[in-house]
Amino acid sequence: MKKILMFAVLSAFSLVSFAQIPLIVKAGFGKSDWKGDAVNGTDAQYAWKVGVGTEIHLYERFFLQPMLYFVNEGTALNATSTSSTAGTARVIYHQNYVQLPVLLGYRAHLSPKVNIISTIGPYAGYGVYGKKRTSVTLSGTTTTSSVNTFDSGNVEKLDAGVSAGVGLEFQGMTIGADLQVGMLDLIKNANTRNIAGFLTMGYRFDL
């Protein structure tokens, strides 16, 4: 765990050192869920992310934006027993990832001080920690248990997919929205993938 966090911090500094300017900080709050043939009737959970990165100019209004995020995602599942003994269960998954998106961006000028920014590109994430909480109610009695989402909860640590976003940029600040869709199965041999949307706020420091 400590080695992974240290690697994330060093990677963030490497991004800034490589580009020198600018430094971008960004945070988002929204909701996440699981989608796929193997799940249905899930409940979306609150999600958030915070990260740093930079911007590399490519050509005219096009740029490359590598970022490094710490992302929290998850979902909740409900089940009802079909046996003679009636019972219900609720399982809540929390997944924390170190995530690296590398996005192609385009900056459209609305005025000398206001721009619309759109981005799209791949991301890769690695699950560092999380909790799988299970609550079972049987004959009026509820019992709960908790395990690590990735180590004991049967959720794959590696995640990857596509991220896209749009934002309004003015005086160094950006307000926008991001959507990311996972392309790798969260459960082995089961079509179950992450999907999350965030309202975001960021600031660009031209050092």
N, C-alpha and C positions, 0 to 999 in steps of 0.2 A: 504493500500500500504506500509506504513512505517513498520507495523507489519510483513508483508511478507518478506520485505528486511532484517529486523532485524533477523528474523528466519533463512533466508538463510545464513547470516554472521555467526550466532552462530553455525549453522550446519557445516559450513566449518571449523571453529575452532575445533569443536567436532571431525571431521574426523581426523584432524592432531593430536589432543591431545590423541585420542584413540590409534592411531598407533605409535605415537612418531616419527617414521621414516618409510619411506621417505615422503617428501612433493612433490607433483607433480603439476605443473602449466601447463596449456595447452590452446591454442587458435586455432581457425579454421576459415577459410573463404571459402565460396562456394556458392551454389545455393539451393533453396528450391522450392517446388511446391505442389499442391494438386493433388491427384490421386483418381479415383473411378468412379463408374457408373454414379454418379450424376453430374460430371463435365467433360468437354472436351474442347479442344482448349485453355487451360490456358497458361499463360506466366510465366515461372520460374522467380523468383526474387533473388537478391543477399541475402545471409544469412551469419551469423557469430555466433560464440560462444566463450566464455571465461570462464575458471573455474579452480578449485583447487580440489585436492583429495589426495589419498594415495594408497599404495599397501600393501596387506597382503599376505605373503607367505603361500601357501597351501601344496604343495608336489612337490619336485624336481623342475621342471621348470614351474609348474603351480602356478598362483597367482590370488587373487581377487582384483579388482580395483574399489572401490567406488569413484565417482566424484560428484561434485556439479557445475553445469553450469548455466550461464545466456545465453539464446539462442534467437536469432532473426530469424524468419522464415516468409514466406508469399507467395502470388501468385497474379496474375492479371487476371481478366476476362473481355472479350469483348462481347458486345451484340449489335444487330442491330434490329431496330423496323421493324415489318412486317405490320404495319398499313399504312394507306394512307399518314400519315405524317412521312416522313423519318427522322430517328434519330439514333444516336449511343450512347452507354454508355460504360465506362471503370471503373471497380471497382478494386482497389488495396488494398489488405489486408496485414497489418503488424502485426505479432504476437510475443510478447515477453514472454518467459517462464523462470521460475526457474525449472531446470531439474536435476533429480537425476538418473544417470545410475549406475548399479552395474554389472560389467563385469567380466567374467571369462577370464583369459589371459594365454598365453603360450609364453615362451621366448626360441627361438632357437638360439644357439650360432653359429655364422659364424667364429668368431675369438675371441681371448681373450678380445678384446675391442669393438667388433661389434656384435649386436644381431638383430634378426627379432622378433618383437612382434606382436602377433595376439590376438584380443579380441572379445568377443561376449557376449551379455546378454540383459536383459530387462532395460527399462528406464521408468520413470514416470515424467510428467511435469505438471506445473500449470501455466495458463496464468495470468500474472500480469498486462499487459498493451499492448495496440496496437492501431493502427489507421486503420479504414476502410474509404478510400477516394473514392468518387464517382464523376465522371465527365460525364455530359450528354450534348451532342451536338444536338441541334434541330434548324433547319432552319438557320444554320450558327452561332448560339449563344450557347456558352458553359457555363454551370453553374456547380459549384463544391460544395460538402458538405463533412463533415468529422464527424465521430462518433467513440466512443470507440469500438474496434473490439469485445471485449468480453461482455461488458455491453449492447451495443445497436446494435452490428453488427451480432447478432445471432450465434456467434461462441462459441462452448463449451470451458470452461476454462481447463477442465481436458484432458490431452493427455497422452498416453502410447504406447509403442511399443518395437521394437527390434533395438539394435544398434550393429554394427560390425565395426572393424577397423583393419588396419595393419600398421606397422611402422618400420623404421630402427632406431635403438638405438645405439648411440656411445658417449662416454664421457659424459654421463648424458643427452644428448639431443636426442629427438625423432622427426623425420620427417615422416609424413605418411598421411593416408586418412581414413576418417570415413564415414559410411553410416548409416542413421537411417530411419526406416519405421514405421509410426504410425499404430496402430491397432484399435484405437477408432475413431468413426465418429466425424468430426468437426462440422457438421450441424446435428441437431437432426432429426432422421429418414431419413437421406440421406447418401449414401455410398460415403463419402468424407474424405480423410485422408492425413496427412502430409507425405512428403518424402523429405529428404535433404541429400546432400553430401558435405563434407568439406575436404579441404586440411589443414593439421594440423601441428603445431609445439609445442613441449612441452619440459619441462626441469624437471629433477628429482634432488631434493636436498636431499642428505642422511645426515640427521641431527644427 
